[in-house]
Amino acid sequence: MAGKLACIAVHAALTTFLLIATSVISNNTTPIPADKSQLNTWFQNNVKPLSQRKTTLDLALVAAEEGPPKVIRVSKNGGDFKTVSDAIKSIPTGNSKRVIVHIGPGVYIEKIRIERNQPFVTLFGSPNSMPTLTYDGTALKYGTVDSASLVVESNYFTAANLIIENTELYVLGDAGLTVITAQAREFDSEDYGYSFAHCRVTGTGNGTYLGRAWRSRPKVVFAYTTMSSVVNPAGWSDNFHPEFDSTVFFGEYMCSGPGSNLAGRAKFTKHMNDAQVQPFVSLGFIQGSSWLLPPPNV
């Protein structure tokens, strides 16, 4: 069985978004702007604070956000902890209040996991000196699910002003594949997927797929994304299961760069129009009106 190594980076314009809500009814359909320079304005216009959201947010979240949050400081030069992992481990199971892990500048080489019973955690870096969370985990060593540098299983998690990367991408296949996503949706009733907007796909080498069909019905969309020549011209892989070709949902919308050329894309690629992409670039995709809040002021 062959395999290959590559270094891939997906740079995302990290936004948490929330629509104006002065009543119980909120609008989940307003899309993010196509112009990246308008993201901050869109964010400020649509993301409103807790004081204006109490009637539409989940009750557990409202209770968790009441009062000042607990702030844990991580710094290479001191702070409460020197590693993010140790800071996370200090959060008690069953936590019921917002905990902000403030991460100082620098590169943190560690494998980070936030357990299912650690809700209401925020990872927060400085926008002017964003920390990098990185690890060289591979699917060969950890398995596909656990190869991520950051694994989050808990509810009400948020993050802002971070660079999260994996310095090695190793995916086994009959011919060897390097891929950015491996989404495991298997049934039509499973209402989830991956949506990437205003990202940059860069790296070394070439032939990297945007995604592979880990299961029969993956749902992945890239919108407004700049793709370098590291992307395989085919874009997507059915993971050597041609029977998946009729059930996968691999979509692209208004992407740019040499890796975004749709001419050589796999036949099952969705070349999306305005109406088709709208659910993937709006708040409704993540049911955000019930739980997303602006980043904290720390």
N, C-alpha and C positions, 0 to 999 in steps of 0.2 A: 504494500500500500504506500503510495507516494504522498508527499506533503511538501509544502514550501512556506518559507517565512517572508514576511513583508512588514514594513512599518507604515501604518495607515493612520491618518489623523482626520477626524471629523470635527471641524470647528463650528460650534453652534452659537448663534445669537440667542443667549439664554434669556428667555422671557417667561415670567409667570403673569398670566393675564386674567382680568376679572372685569366684567361689564358693570356699568353704572346700575346701582340698585337702590332706589329710595323706597321701594315697596317690595312685597313678596314676589312679584313677577319680575324676572330678569330675562334678558335677551341673550341667547347662546349662539346667535348666528352671525354676529359681526366678524368679518375675517380680518386677519392681520394684513397690513398694507403690503403691496408689491414692492414699494420703494423702501429699502432698508433704512434710509436716512429718516424715515417717518416712524420708525419703531418706538423710539422714546416718547414721541408725542402721543402716539396711539396708546402706549402703555399708561401714560399719565392721564389720558382722557377716560380710560376704561377701567383702570384698577383703582378701586376706592377702599378706604381704610375700614377697619372693623366697625367703627362707630356708625358707618353708613350701611353696614352689611348684616347686622344682627338678625334681621327678619328673614334672610335668605340663606344664611350659612347653616351648616350642620350644628346642632345644639352642642355636641361634644366639642367641636372646634371653638365655639363661642366661649364655653367654659374654660377651655385650655388657654385661650388668649386673654382672658380677664386678668388684670394685674400685670406687674412687670415680669418679663420672661427671665428664666435663669440663663446666664451667659457663661459659657466655658471657653476659655481662651487657650488656643494652641499656638505655640511659637517655637521656632528653632532656637530662639535665644532665651527661652524661659516660659512664662505664662503658667497656666494651671497644668498643662501637659505639653510634651514635646512631640507627640504623635497624635494624629486624628483618631487612630484606632483606640488608644488609651482613653481619649476623651469620650468616645462612644461607649466604651465599656463601663464608664462611670455613671452612665444614665441608667436609673433603675428600671427593671421590668415593670410593665404596667404604668409607666409614666403618664400623668394626666395633665401636665402643664407644658407650655412651649419651652423648648430648650434650644438655645442658639449656640452652635459651636462656631466661634469666631476663629478663623484660620489665618494666621499671619503669612506674609510673603515667603516664597521659597518653593522648593520641590520636595514633595513628601512621597517617598518610595515605599508604599505599603498597600496591603490588600485590606480594604475597608468593607465591613458588613454592618448594616443596621437591621437588627432582628425584627421580626413581626410584632413582638410585644414591646417595642420601643417607639411608640407613635409621637407625633408632634415635634420632630427634630428638624432643625434648619441648619444647613451648612452654609456659612457666609464668609466670603472673602472681600478684600478691599477692591473696589472697581478700578483703582489706579495702580494696584500692584497685586494682581490676581495670583493666588497660589495654584500650583499644579499638583494634582493627585494622580500618581502614575504607578503602574506595576507591569511586570512582564509575564502575566499569567497567560497560559495557553490552554486550549481545549484538550490537548494531549495530556497535560499534567493535571488539570483541575476539572475537566469536563466542560461542555459548552456553557452551561448555565453559570457555573462558578468561576469561569475564567475572567470575569469582569474585574476591573480595578475597584469599582464601587458597586456593591450589591445592596439594594434597598428593598426590604420586604414589608416595611411598616406603612401605616396610613398617615396621611397629613404631613408627609415629608415635603420639604421645599429646599431649594439650593439657589444661590446667586453668586455671581462674580467668581466662578471657579473654572479652571481648565482641568478636564478629566480625560485621561488618555490611557491607552494600553500600548506599550512599546513593542509588543510582539503580537502578531495575529497568525494563528496556526490552526487551520481547520482541515480535518481529515476528509478525504473523499477518494473515490476510485481513481481519479486523475489528479487529486490535490486541488484544493480551492482556497483562495483567500477571499474573504467576504467581510462586509461591514455589518450586515444584520443576518440573523438566522431566527426568523419568527415562527413560533410553534402553534399558531392557531390551527385547529383541526375541525371545528364544527361551525356551521353558520350561526348557531346560537351564541357563540362566544363573541362578545361585543368589545373587542380590543384590537389594537394594532400599533404600528409605529408611524409617526409623522415627523419629518424633518423639514424645517422651514428656515430660510436665510442661513444656510450652513456653507462651509467650505470643505470639500473632500480633497485632501492632498496626501502625499506620501512618497515613498520610494518604490521603484520597480513599476510594474504594470500588470494588467490582467485581473485586477481586483473587482469582484462583483459587488453591486450595491446590496444584494441580498440573495439568499438561497432559501428554497422551500424546505424548512426543517420538517414541517408537517404539510398536510395537503391543502390548507386554506390560509396561508400567511397573508397579512394585509400590511403593506409598507408603501409609504408615499414620500417622495422627495419633491419639495416645491421651492422655487426661488433659490436654488442651491448652485454654487459654482463648483464644477467638477474638473479636476485636472486630468491629465492623460493617464494617471494611475488606474482609472476606471476601465474595465473591460468593455470593448465596444458593444458586446451583447447586453451589458448592464445587469442582467439577472440570470439566475440559474434555477432550474427545476430540480436540482440536486440528483440528477440522473433518474428522475421519475417522470417520464413524459405523460403519465396519466394525471399528473398534477397540473398540466398546462391549462386545463379548462377551469380550474378552481382557484388558482393563485390570484391575488390582487396586488400586483406590483405596478405602481403608478408614478409618473413624472409630470411636472407642470412648471413651465417657464424657468427651466434651469439653463445654465450657461457654462462656457468653458469647453475645452477640447474633449472632455469626457462625457459631455451631455448630448452629443450627436445622436439623434434618434434613428438615423438611417440604418444602423447595424444592430439595433436592439432585438432581443429575443421576441418571437412572434406573440408571446402572451403579455408583453408590456402594455400597460394602459397609458396612452397618450391623452392626458386628461384635459378637459375644457373647464371653463369657469364654474359651471354648475357642478361638475363632478368633483372638483377639488374643494369646493366650499366647506363641506363637512369636516375636512381634514385640517383646515387652517383657521378654524374658529373654536371658540370656547367650548362648544358642545361636545367636541371630540373627547375631551377629558372630563366632562361634567364639572367644569371648573367653577361655575357660579355658586356651587354649594360648599367649596372648600378653599379656593385660592385667595390669598391675600397679598398685598404688596410686600416687598422685602423689608426687613426690620431696619430701624435706625439704631446702629450699635456704635 
